[in-house]
Amino acid sequence: MILQDMVPDRSMDSLSTVELDWDALYADLAPRVYNYFRYRLGQVADVEDLTSRTFEKAWRSRGHYRRDLAGFSTWLFKIAQNVGVDYLSTRRQHLPLDAAVDIAIEGTLEKNIELRSDLARLAALTAGLPTRERDLIALKYGASLNNRLIAELTGLSESNVGTVLHRLVKTLRAQWHGVSARHE
């Protein structure tokens, strides 16, 4: 018997659908999916609903998951993107990050007010960005995905994802501080 056969692989992305531990997957990925939608949409009630729709669709489609094509988290976030696109096509009036200001925040009142102000300012800065850039920000900073997974989800190269995000952050920082950003 080969040692690999004796030692189970605990990597979530390498499990077959028969071996998937849905409770562990949900515990690991639900906060990231939730944050992805929160960054994209901002409205808590909608975010919770879309997170649950994503896992429901994944559960119903679990027989279609092929680990030889993509890791589980990549497959799940593609489902989340599709759920988000479907949602946005029916509700165009939502702006990303707007309602993030209303999320309860821990800490002192002064810190809460400062953070709410910063979130409102960030929402205003990102509101004018194209959909692709807002989605990249949501995947990177909301869902905490790495550039490789974002590249798989968006069809961009890993290098391009890093470059676009770098330029976006640079531009947003310059706008934040009232300085015009220079292109590299």
N, C-alpha and C positions, 0 to 999 in steps of 0.2 A: 504494500500500500504506500502511496506517495504521501509525503508529509503534508502537502497542500490539501489532500483529501481529508486528512485527519483534523486539521486546524480550520475551523470555520472562519470565513472572511467576514469581518464585522463592518466593512465599508458599505454604507447605505447604497451607494451608486453601483455596486457590483452585484447586488442580489437579484435573483430572478423574482418574478412576480409571486411565485409560490412561496418563496422564503421571506418576502417583505414583512417587516414588523410595522404595521400601519400605526400602531400607538406610538412607537418610537419615531417614525417618520413625521407624524403629525406634531409631536412634541418638539422635534428638531426644526421642522420647516414652517409650521404655522406662523410663528412670530415673524419670520422673514417674508412670507407671502403677505401677511397683514401689513407690514411696513412698506412693502412694495406698493400696495394699493393706497396706503395712507399718503405716500409721497406723490403718487399719481393723481389721487382724487381729493384727499383731505377730509372727506366727510365720514365720521366714525360709523354711523349706521350703515352706509353703503359699503364701507371697507369691510366690516364684519360679514355682511351678506356675500360680498364677492369672494372673500377668503373661504367661506363655507362652500360656495358654489364651485370654487376651484378644486377643493378636496373631494366634493361629491362627484364632479366630472372625472377626476383622477380615479376614484374608486370604481365608477361605472366602466371606465376605459382601461382598467388595470390589465386586462387580457391583451391589450394592444401595445403595452410597454415592451420595448425591445432594448435590453441593456447593451446589445452590440451596436446600437445606433447612437445612444446618448445615456449619460448618467441620469439617475432618477431625479435629482434636483433640477437638471436642465429640462427634462421632460415635464416636470411639474410646473416650472416657471413658464414654459411655452404655453401650457394650458392656462396659466394665470394671465399671460399676455392676451391670449385669445378671449378669455372671459372679460378682461378689461376693454378690449376693442369692441366687443359686442355691447358692453354696457355704455361705452362712450358714444357709440353710433346711435343709441336711443336717447342719450342725454348730453347734448353738446354744450349745455350752459355751465358745466363744472370746470373749474380752474384748479390745476394741481396746487397743492400745499396751502390753499386758502383756509381750510378748516383746521389745519394743523395748529393754528393759533388757539383753538378752543379746547385742545387736549389738556387734561389735568396734568399739572407739573408738580413734582416734588420740590421741596426747598422753601426758602423764605419768600415772603411776598415780593420783596424787591427783586429777587432772582427770577420769580415767576413773571413779573411785569417786564423785566428786561428780556427774558427769553421769548415771551409773546410778541414783544416789539420786534425782536430779531427775526422771528418766524414770519411775521407780517411783511417785513422788509424783504426777506428772501423770497416769499411768495410773489411779491410785486416784481422782483428782479427776474424770476423764472417764468412769470406769466407770459412774457413776450417771446419766449424761446420756441422754436419749432418742436413739434410733437416728438420727433426722434431724439432730440437732445433732452427733453424732459423725461422721456422714457429711460434714457441712459443714466440720468441722475437718479431716477427712482430705483433702477436695478442696482446701481453701485452703492448708493448711500441709504436707500430705503431697505432693499432686500439684502444688502451686504454681500453681493455676489462679486466674484473676482472677474477680471477682464476676460479670462478664457471662457467662462460660462456666459458672460454677456455677449461675447463674440459668437458663440454657438447659437444663442437665442436670436440675435439680430442679423446674422449673416455677414457681419463686418469682420474684418481681420482683428486679431487680438491687438496688434500694433495700432490699428486705426481706432479701436475703442479707447486705448490709452491716450492716444493723441487728442482725440475729440474731447475726452473728459478733462485732460490737462488744460486744453484751451478754454473749455467752458469754465472750469474753476478759476483760471487766470482772469478771464473776462468778468466773471461774477465778483471776484475779489476787487478788481479795479473799479467796477461800478459801485461796489459797497463803500469803497474809500473815496469815490468821486474822482477817480483818475481814469483817463482813457487808456484802454489796453492796447499794447503794441503787439502785432503778430510776429511770431518767431520766424 
